[in-house]
Amino acid sequence: MMLLKGLTVVLGLAFLLFGCFIYFGKKYNLINGFESDFKEGRKNEEYAKRVGLVELVIGIALLITGIALIIFA
C-alpha cells in the first residue's frame, strides 16, 4: 500500500510539472511530435494548450488523491 501511495504522489507531481511547463511555460517540445505537426499545419497552439491543461488537471487530481491516501489510509 505504501508503494501505491508513493507512486500516486510521484505521478501527480510529474503530470503537474509537465502540465505547468506546457501550459504556462509554452514548452511545446515536451509534446511528442508536436513541432513537426505544427510546421505541417496539422496541429496548432490551441491543441498544445489543451494537452497542457489536461496534464495539469490530471496532475492535481493525482496529487490530491495521493496526499489523501497518505493522510487517511
C-alpha positions, 0 to 999 in steps of 0.5 A: 500500500505504501508503494501505491501511495508513493507512486500516486504522489510521484505521478501527480507531481510529474503530470503537474510539472509537465502540465505547468511547463506546457501550459504556462511555460509554452514548452511545446517540445515536451509534446511528442511530435508536436513541432513537426505537426505544427510546421505541417499545419496539422496541429496548432497552439490551441491543441498544445494548450489543451494537452497542457491543461489536461496534464495539469488537471490530471496532475492535481487530481493525482496529487490530491488523491495521493496526499489523501491516501497518505493522510487517511489510509 
